[in-house]
Every structure is written in structure tokens, then in C-alpha cells.
């Protein structure tokens, strides 16, 4: 996950929500977004 740019991570999250992908996948993205936000 760390190889994804933050912009691509955010884009992936928005698309995943829009496509109603699995809650587990969306949760994984949310966890990574929170991790990156807390390290700034």
C-alpha cells in the first residue's frame, strides 16, 4: 500500500465507495488514509 501515492489512494477510495466494493476493501483504504494523515 505504501507504493501508492496519496492522490491515487484517495482516488481509489472514492471510486471504491462509488462502485460499492467490498466493505473490507474500503476499510483497508480508510485505515491507510488514517495512517497517512496521522503521520503528517
C-alpha positions as CSV (number, residue, x, y, z in Angstrom):
1,X,0.0,0.0,0.0
2,X,2.9,2.4,0.7
3,X,3.8,2.4,-3.0
4,X,0.5,4.2,-3.9
5,X,0.7,7.9,-3.9
6,X,-1.7,9.7,-1.6
7,X,-3.6,11.1,-4.5
8,X,-4.1,7.7,-6.1
9,X,-5.1,6.3,-2.7
10,X,-7.8,9.0,-2.3
11,X,-9.0,8.4,-5.9
12,X,-9.2,4.7,-5.3
13,X,-11.2,5.2,-2.1
14,X,-13.7,7.5,-3.8
15,X,-14.1,5.0,-6.7
16,X,-14.4,2.1,-4.4
17,X,-17.2,3.8,-2.4
18,X,-18.9,4.8,-5.7
19,X,-18.8,1.2,-7.0
20,X,-19.9,-0.2,-3.6
21,X,-16.9,-2.5,-3.5
22,X,-16.4,-4.9,-0.5
23,X,-16.6,-3.2,2.9
24,X,-13.3,-5.0,3.8
25,X,-11.5,-3.3,0.9
26,X,-13.0,0.1,1.7
27,X,-12.0,-0.4,5.3
28,X,-8.4,-1.2,4.3
29,X,-8.2,2.0,2.3
30,X,-9.7,4.0,5.2
31,X,-7.1,2.6,7.5
32,X,-4.3,3.5,5.2
33,X,-5.7,7.1,4.8
34,X,-5.9,7.5,8.5
35,X,-2.4,6.2,8.9
36,X,-1.0,8.7,6.4
37,X,-3.0,11.6,8.0
38,X,-1.7,10.8,11.5
39,X,2.0,10.7,10.3
40,X,1.8,14.2,8.8
